[in-house]
């Protein structure tokens, strides 16, 4: 008998997106699985919409007493999971045909971590590799070096329960944003291979924040989380070097973005 897959979803005010995500699991996963939905005290109807799933023993709703953040809610659900393979999945995604093959691959080669390509609503692909944002590593990345370390958006990450325990789970110092950057950096530190999965997953993006947060507010929270990352793993000097590099990069490539970039950095120090 094949090992069980535990699919873990953190939900917060995602409306109908959560239902569509769970429905895609029901349609396309063709092996033994369990689903944990950790709801961070949503005040919309996203949980109520999914009532039919809570009547199925394979779907478990974990209701947090307050919004404890993405990383901590993931860890709460992972602690209850019984699968040998864990799939951390955003509620604003939908699985597609072929996901079962990705799970089988992860079971056969559980030493690696797998990341799915994401398809946006307009059909374009996202979730390209991004360099770990430390200047020395960015230089390696820009030079095309195979030694450059990279990370992905954490919308769909398939990892063995053993490797998840090895890296200590999701870092709970982050409330939202950059926890995926930290997760992938820990994978590099523990010499755990990161591979591309084959199956494309549909991703709306920003399901929990897009309807309530302005672009600037999102940027401010991202900046706060980035500082946590550098405080955990590097130095303040490395943080400043990284900020200056991306300032110059945006001036050259996206000058229209620079005012918001600077505003988010400044406001993140005071908000």
N, C-alpha and C positions, 0 to 999 in steps of 0.2 A: 504493500500500500504506500502511495506517495505521501510525503510529509504535507502537513497543512500549511496554507498560506494565511497570514494574518494581515488584513488590509486596515490601515489606521488613517482616519480622517479627522481633522480638527475643524469644527464648524463654528462660525460666528456670523449670524445674520446674512446668510447667502441665498435666501429666498428659494426659488425653484431649482437653483443650481444643485443643491444637495440631492434633491430627488433624482434629477437627471444622472448624477454621478452614481448613486446607488443602483439605479435602474440599469446602467451600463455594466455594472459588476454582475448583476443578476443575469444579464444577457450573454456576456462574453467570457466569464470565468467558468471553465469546465473541469475543475478539480476541487478537492476539499478545501473550503475556505471559511474564514470567519471575518466579520467586519466590525470594527469598533469605531463608533462616532463619538468623539469627545466634544460635547457642545459647551462652548465658553459663555454660558448664560445669555444666549441669544434672546432678543426681544422682538423678533419678527416671527413669521409662521413657518420658517424653514424646517423645524423639527416636526411640527404638526402635520405638514404636508406629507411626511414620510411615515405616517402612522402604520401603513400596511407592512412596512419593513420591520417595525418593532415587534410585530406578531410572529416573525420568523426567527427562530433561535440562532440563525447564522448572523443576524444583525443585532448588535448590542449598542444601546444608547447609554452613554456615560454623561450625566449632567453635572457640570461643575457648579459650585455654589456662587462663583463669580468668574469674571474673565481673568484666567490665570496666565494667558499668553500662549502663543503657538508652541513653543518648545516644551514647556511644562506639561501642557495638555497631551502632547504626543507621548511624553514619557509616562504619564498616568495610564494611557491606553496600552502602551507597549508592555508595561508591567503586568497587565492582565492577559496579554496575548499568549497563546499556546503554540503558535506556528513556528516552524524552524526558519521560515522565510517571512520577513516583514516587508510590507509595501506601504510606504508613507505617501499618501495621495491627497492632493488638494481637493476641496469640495467643488471647486469651479473647473473640474476636469471631467472628461468622459472617456472611458476605456473603449477599445476597438478590437475587432477580430484579430487574433494573434497574441493577445496578452497571455494566454495560457502557455504558449511556447516560451515566452519570456520567463515565466515562473519556472518552467521545466529547466531552462538554461541555468537559472539561478540556483536551482536545487542541485544540478549536476556539477556546477562550478561555484560552490558557495563561498570560496575564498575571495571572490570579487564582488563589487557593488555595481549595480546596473542603473542607468539613467535613461529614461525614455525621451525621444524627440517629441516636441510639443507643436501642435498645429493650432494657430490662431483662428479666430472667427472668420478672418478674410482668406484663410487658406495658406497663409505664409507660415514658414517654419521658424521656431524660436528655440531657445535653450542651447545656443552655441556655448562652447567652452569659453570661460572668462579667466584671465590670469588672477592668481592670488595677488591682491593689490599692494604688494611690497615692492619698492623700486628695483631692488636687485632682481627679483623674479620677473617684473615687468620687462626689464632689459633682456632677460633670457627669452621671454615670450616674443618680444618684437624682433629678436634675432632668429626666431624659428627654432630655438633649441628644444630638443626632446627632454631636457632637464627642467623645463618650465613647469611649474605646478599650476593647476587650474581648478575651477569649480563650476557648478551648474546651479540654476534655479532648482529649489528643492520641491517642485510641484509633484514629482513622481520619482521616488528613490526606492529601489529594491535592494535589500540588504539582509544577510543572514542574522538571526537573533544573536549568534555567537559574536559576530563582528560588531554588532550594535552594542553589545555589552563591553567589548574590548575598548571601544572609543569613549565609553562612558555615557552613551545616549546623546540626546540633544542638550546643549548647554542652556541651562535655565536662567542665566544672567540676561538673556535677550528676551524681551517681551514680544517683539515683532521685527522682522527683517534682520538680515545678516546671520541668523542662526544656521542657514544653509551654507553660507561661506565658512562659518566655523566648523560645521560638520565635515565638509570636504577637506578642510585643512587638517582636521584630526585624522581623516583617512590617510592623507599623505604622511603625517607623522608616524602612523602605525604601519606604513608600507602595505596598505590594502589597495589592490588594483581597482581602478575605476573604468568601467567599460560602457559603451553605448548599447542600450537595448534596441531591438529591431522595431518593435511596435510603436506606431505613432499614437499619441494621446491628444485628444482635443482639449484645448485650454482657453477659457475665456479670459482669465487673468483678473486679479484684484477683486475677487468675489466678496471678500470680507470688508474691504475698505473703499472700493471704487465708488460706491453710492453715497458714502458719508464723508470721505476725506477729500480735500482738495489736493492737487498735485504738489503744492508747496508743503502741506502738512505731511504727506507721505515722504517727501524729501527730507524734512526735518527729522522724522523718526528713523529713516535710513541712516542719516548722519550720526545720530546718537548711537545707533547700533554698531556702526563702523568703528566708532571710538572704543566701544567695549571690546571689539575684536582686537584692535591694536593694543589695548591695555592688557588683555589676556596673553597675547602671544609675542608682542614686539615692544617697541619703545615709543615715547612721544615723538622723538626725532624721526623715526620711521613713518609715523603718522603724518607729520608735517611734510616730509619728502613726498609721500603719496599724494597729499592734497595739492601740493604745488605742481606735481606732474600732471594730474588730471585737470587742473586749472589751465595749464598751457595747452594740453590736449584739446580741451573744449574750446579754447580761444581759436585754435587753428581749424577744428573740425565742426564745431557747433556753437558759434559765437552767440546765437540767439538764446542759448541755454545758460550762458554764463551768469546773467543777473539772478536767475533762480538758484543756480548752484551756489553762488556767494551768499544769497539771502538765507538759504537753508543752513549753510554752515554757521553763519552768524547767529541766527535765531536758535539753532540747536544748542548753543552755549548758554542760552538764557531761558528757554522755554521748559 
